[in-house]
Amino acid sequence: MEDTLLYMTEASVKRFVAAICDFVPLKTEVINANEVINTFYTQEQIEQLGAPKPKIPLFHIDLTVGVGDNGKHQPKYSTSAKDVVKSILNIFENGIKSL
């Protein structure tokens, strides 16, 4: 029974790592503070490597409109970038701890 749980947990962590790595670009070029160029595999390269995996969103953040301190409507994100990073790291750390 313990071996089964161990293998299931290891497989889950491996799938999680693979899902995160799917979003890492092959190359990143920072032109300036407003321009960053990420290079990913082309569709042809994906087809040559094997069956393409459908891309699923890593996370979902809504853009909302709220009232700011000055009383005017201002756009804001439903979740802060720091909270997204913390959530991803917590999931990964909990998977590692469970091994």
C-alpha positions, 0 to 999 in steps of 0.5 A: 500500500505504501509503495502504491502511494509513493509511486502515485505521489512521484508520478504526480510531482513529475506531471506537475514539473512537466506541466511547468516546464512546458511553459518555459521558453527555449530562449528569452531576450530582454530588449528593454524594460517594456520589450521581452522576446520569448522563443518557443518551439514552432508548430513544425518542430512540435510535429517533428518531435511527436504528437503536440500536447494541447496547451492548458493555462497554468493559472487564470487571472481576471482583469477587473475594474475597481475604484481606486484611492482617488475615487476613479475607476482603475483596472486591477488583477483579481490575484496578485502576481506574488500570490500566483508564484506563492501558490505554484511554489506551495503546490510543488513543495507540498508534493516534495514533502509528501515523498 
